[in-house]
Amino acid sequence: MAAADTPQPQPVLAPVAPKDRIFNLDMLRGWAILGILAVNAMAFAWPMSAEMAETPPFPMEGANLIGHWVTDVFFADKFRTLFTMLFGVSIFLVGGERADKARGKLLRRRLFWLGVFGLIHGLAFWLGDILLHYAYAGLLMMLLRSWPAKRLLWVGGSFTALWALIASAVPLLGPALMSALGPEFKAQFEANQPSVTPADVMATVELVRSGYIPAMTENLKGWAMIQGFSLFLTPISVPLMMVGLGLFKSGYLFGRSPVWLYLLMAALGAANLAAFGYYAWTELNGGVLPAEGLVSALGGAAPLITLGYVSLLVLMTRFGLKMVTAVLAPVGRMAFTNYLTQTLIMTSLFYMPWGPHWYGTLGPGALWGAVGAIWVAQLIWSPLWLSVFQMGPLEWIWRCLTYGRLVPIRKTAAVTAQADPVAI
């Protein structure tokens, strides 16, 4: 091994009590799992084509305008980014160092069963499953789990910054490049773009609403398309996992970094969020922007906003507001159960044969009613369940499959409530 590849000794930091470590992970995971629902709601309620339609199949005004703006600005890409970072942490917590062959075998079994859950979730319920993607991306991440924090942050952070830069630069440079290629090229390019009308969207809606078999057929088509896209998402997901594990190993997720660093990251995230929100609202209302593609460019910096959220929540926990962030921890301890329960509830509401068949009827504004109700339910039932049981029901099934035996789930006098640092 070259000298430059030799892991450097990590700085000696004050020890972190396991309960504090686990609390912060569960708190952040709870924040992520609730936020993900806000983004996924449209994919439960409408065909994918609704996002590509020339004009939305619902009036983009009033509550719909506000609902779309809130989702796009505050939630889209930010919570998937956070959840992916935390998944990188779970790879290390389960698998330990690469030299630990026994834990490595356990990790591979865990990822295998996660892939099985993902296949069932995607094929039988909802096309937007991400568990299968995490399962195979996790196999790559497990090869890097013994890297020191500095290397994880430098390598993972560099790739993440590169993708964010590309996502921000393309919307700004694209119009100028298109103009430079001439009006004929631009006209031909636009003519070759797929055209989706509101009528096309509503035709798919009626097909899905016509019965379970047509609904699942459309689900299968969408699932196959999303899984194909997810393969190309791997070079984005693995660096995010590296960043998450680097933040874990460095102590950043537990409040061990300098306060000024948290304040700086929170300020940068807030600045980007404010600019994004202002110009997105301006664009939605037909206002003039300083540059074409500015909103998409600001949206490309989603990981910066994610780190801003993380920094703010860690600071709140560190400086006496743990009672506020504590409501998120039980949701995070049952993240696997809550993620799949969100799917069960939303698919039941929108297209499963036993539900009210709301598919294609609720716009972005009304969807927030369903999202908010599920948030409240999960914030209530998670601590109630965990007052009796050690882990969520699906966490328990996953753990039993991973270990190949039944493991205890009920709390006993000899077993105190322990948070699960690897809920998903």
Secondary structure, DSSP 8 states (H G I E B T S, - for coil): --GGGS-----------HHHHHHHHHHHHHHHHHHHHHHHHHHHHS-THHHH-SS-SS--SHHHHHHHHHIIIIITTHHHHHHHHHHHHHHHHHH-STT-HHHHHHHHHHHHHHHHHHHHHHHHT-TT--HHHHHHHHHHHGGGTTS-HHHHHHHHHHHHHHHHHHHHHHHHHHHHHHHHT-HHHHHHHHHTS----HHHHHHHHHHHHT-HHHHHHHHHHHHHHHHHHHHHHHHHHHHHHHHHHHHHHHTGGGT-S-HHHHHHHHHHHHHHHHHHHHHHHHHHTT---SSTTHHHHHHTTHHHHHHHHHHHHHHHHHTT-HHHHGGGHHHHHTHHHHHHHHHHHHHHHHTSTTS---TTT--HHHHHHHHHHHHHHHHHHHHHHHTTBSS-HHHHHHHHHHHTS----B--TT------TT--
